[in-house]
């Protein structure tokens, strides 16, 4: 994902300044630690339990922006949209009755959501004090560089060739990289961290639709969900749509 940001300095025709380095490294460090907590949360608990907790990220963004007086203070309509989005993600991703509950995973999930929320709330504030492209470039370069420190934690041989797994892994990097560029541009350039996260939460709807349609071809059983789960996810999707409606676009 970090590789997608490498062209930034060449496009601008300039090199990052001292403030760009400070701001970018700080943001990258927070983002990396948040990803680290996310992986541990997924290791300790099921994704179906951790994912809904991540929906609280939009609330953390709004709270941090308001509490610290950062750029992009949310309006009353944005607050409604944020709460709708958080509730929607919980409804869409909450596990079935009797699912395994792990307090450690829940705690790490909240730490992850808070870390990502802090990152998104700081990006427009720090980026607008300098050159946004350079700050974002340093941020993701820092994340990419720090990722190499995780190699000793890998089980087995990291450089072993796994044809099918490697293909899908690299293929998934493309949409993730494009998503990272678009989200960083929306937040850093247009200073709408809370609003951007409401729209970002819509991935929950796409996850349901794609998993139900495409999942059958790769062995997923999303299309065989029980009626209570189907109703809950449909309610979550409606809340997301309502959240988008309340999000101010001006």
C-alpha positions in Angstrom: 0.0 0.0 0.0 2.9 2.4 0.8 4.2 1.9 -2.8 1.2 3.7 -4.2 2.4 7.0 -2.5 5.9 6.9 -3.9 5.1 9.1 -6.9 4.0 12.0 -4.8 7.4 13.8 -4.5 8.0 13.4 -8.2 4.6 14.7 -9.1 5.2 17.8 -7.0 8.8 18.2 -8.1 10.0 19.0 -4.5 11.2 17.1 -1.5 9.5 17.0 1.9 10.6 19.6 4.5 11.4 19.1 8.1 7.8 19.7 9.3 6.6 17.2 6.7 8.9 14.6 8.1 7.8 15.2 11.7 4.1 15.2 10.9 4.3 12.2 8.6 6.4 10.1 10.9 4.0 10.8 13.8 1.0 9.9 11.8 2.7 6.8 10.3 3.7 5.6 13.8 0.2 5.9 15.1 -1.3 4.2 12.0 1.2 1.4 12.3 0.5 0.8 16.0 -3.2 0.7 15.2 -2.7 -1.9 12.5 -0.5 -3.9 14.9 -3.4 -3.8 17.5 -5.8 -4.8 14.7 -3.9 -7.9 13.8 -3.6 -9.0 17.4 -7.4 -8.4 17.9 -8.1 -10.6 14.9 -5.7 -13.2 16.2 -7.4 -13.3 19.6 -11.0 -13.2 18.4 -13.2 -13.9 15.4 -13.3 -11.3 12.7 -17.1 -11.2 13.0 -16.7 -9.9 16.6 -13.8 -7.5 16.0 -15.2 -5.9 12.8 -18.3 -4.4 14.5 -16.1 -2.8 17.2 -14.1 -1.2 14.4 -17.3 0.6 13.5 -16.7 2.9 16.5 -13.9 4.5 14.6 -16.2 7.2 13.2 -17.2 8.1 16.7 -13.6 8.4 17.8 -12.8 10.6 14.9 -15.6 13.0 15.8 -14.7 12.9 19.5 -11.0 13.6 18.9 -11.7 16.5 16.4 -14.1 18.1 18.8 -12.1 17.5 22.0 -8.8 18.8 20.6 -10.3 21.6 18.4 -8.8 20.1 15.3 -9.6 20.8 11.6 -13.0 19.5 10.4 -15.2 20.1 13.5 -18.3 17.9 12.9 -21.8 19.6 12.6 -24.9 18.3 14.4 -25.9 16.5 11.2 -22.5 14.8 11.0 -22.8 13.6 14.6 -26.2 11.9 13.7 -24.5 10.4 10.6 -21.6 9.1 12.7 -23.8 7.5 15.3 -25.9 5.9 12.5 -22.8 4.5 10.8 -21.4 3.1 14.1 -24.7 1.3 14.9 -25.0 0.1 11.3 -21.6 -1.5 11.3 -22.4 -3.3 14.6 -25.7 -4.6 13.2 -24.0 -5.8 10.0 -21.1 -7.5 11.6 -22.2 -8.7 15.1 -21.8 -12.5 15.4 -24.6 -15.0 15.9 -26.0 -15.8 19.3 -23.7 -18.1 21.2 -20.6 -16.7 19.4 -17.3 -16.7 21.2 -16.6 -13.6 23.2 -13.0 -12.6 24.0 -12.5 -9.5 26.2 -8.9 -9.2 25.0 -10.0 -9.0 21.4 -12.7 -6.5 22.3 -10.2 -4.3 24.1 -7.7 -4.5 21.2 -10.5 -3.7 18.8 -11.3 -0.6 20.7 -7.6 0.4 20.8 -7.5 -0.1 17.0 -10.6 2.0 16.4 -9.3 4.7 18.6 -5.8 4.7 17.0 -7.3 4.9 13.4 -9.7 7.5 14.6 -6.8 9.6 16.1 -4.9 9.2 12.8 -7.8 10.4 10.7 -8.5 13.3 13.0 -4.9 14.5 13.0 -4.3 14.2 9.2 -6.2 17.3 8.1 -4.9 19.4 11.0 -1.2 18.5 10.4 -1.3 18.3 6.6 -2.9 21.7 6.2 0.0 23.3 8.1 2.4 22.2 5.4 2.3 20.4 2.1 -0.5 17.7 2.3 1.1 15.5 -0.4 4.4 15.3 1.4 2.9 14.6 4.8 0.8 11.8 3.4 3.9 10.4 1.5 6.0 10.4 4.7 3.1 8.9 6.7 2.7 5.8 4.4 6.4 5.5 3.8 6.8 5.2 7.6 4.1 2.6 7.8 5.8 0.6 5.0 9.2 0.8 6.5 8.1 -0.2 10.0 6.3 -3.2 8.5 9.7 -4.9 8.0 10.0 -5.1 11.8 7.2 -7.6 11.8 9.1 -10.1 9.7 10.5 -11.9 12.8 6.9 -12.6 14.0 6.0 -14.5 10.8 5.5 -18.2 11.2 7.4 -20.2 8.7 9.4 -18.9 5.7 8.1 -15.4 4.7 9.7 -15.6 1.3 8.3 -19.0 0.3 6.3 -18.8 -2.9 2.6 -19.6 -2.5 1.2 -19.2 -6.0 -2.6 -18.8 -5.3 -2.2 -17.0 -2.0 0.5 -14.6 -3.4 -1.7 -13.8 -6.4 -4.7 -12.9 -4.3 -2.6 -11.0 -1.8 -1.0 -8.8 -4.5 -4.3 -8.4 -6.3 -5.9 -7.2 -3.0 -3.2 -4.5 -2.7 -4.5 -2.7 -5.7 -8.0 -1.8 -4.4 -6.5 -1.2 -0.9 -3.9 1.2 -2.4 -6.5 3.1 -4.4 -8.8 3.3 -1.3 -5.9 4.6 0.8 -5.2 7.4 -1.8 -8.8 8.4 -2.1 -9.4 8.5 1.7 -6.2 10.4 2.4 -7.1 13.0 -0.3 -10.6 13.4 1.1 -9.4 13.9 4.7 -6.1 15.8 4.1 -7.2 18.1 1.2 -10.9 18.7 2.0 -10.7 18.4 5.8 -13.8 16.2 6.3 -12.5 13.4 8.6 -15.8 12.5 10.2 -17.8 12.8 7.0 -15.3 10.6 5.1 -15.6 7.9 7.7 -19.4 7.8 7.4 -19.0 7.1 3.7 -16.2 4.7 4.4 -18.5 2.7 6.6 -20.5 1.8 3.5 -18.0 -0.9 2.8 -20.3 -2.9 5.1 -23.1 -2.9 2.5 -20.6 -3.9 -0.3 -19.2 -6.6 1.9 -22.7 -8.2 2.2 -23.5 -7.9 -1.5 -20.1 -9.1 -2.7 -19.9 -11.9 -0.2 -23.4 -13.1 -1.0 -22.7 -13.1 -4.7 -19.0 -13.8 -5.2 -18.6 -15.8 -2.0 -20.3 -18.8 -3.4 -17.5 -19.2 -6.0 -14.8 -19.2 -3.3 -16.5 -21.4 -0.7 -18.0 -18.8 1.6 -21.4 -19.5 3.1 -22.7 -15.9 3.4 -25.7 -16.7 1.1 -26.9 -19.2 3.7 -27.3 -16.8 6.6 -30.2 -17.3 9.0 -33.2 -15.0 8.9 -32.3 -13.0 12.1 -28.9 -12.2 10.7 -30.4 -11.2 7.4 -32.9 -8.9 9.0 -30.1 -7.4 11.3 -27.8 -6.8 8.3 -30.6 -5.2 6.3 -31.4 -2.8 9.2 -27.7 -2.0 9.3 -27.7 -1.2 5.6 -30.7 1.1 6.0 -28.9 2.9 8.9 -25.9 3.4 6.7 -28.0 4.9 3.9 -29.7 7.1 6.5 -26.2 8.2 7.8 -25.2 9.2 4.3 -28.4 11.2 3.9 -27.6 13.2 7.1 -24.0 13.8 6.1 -23.6 17.4 4.9 -21.9 17.6 1.5 -21.5 21.4 1.3 
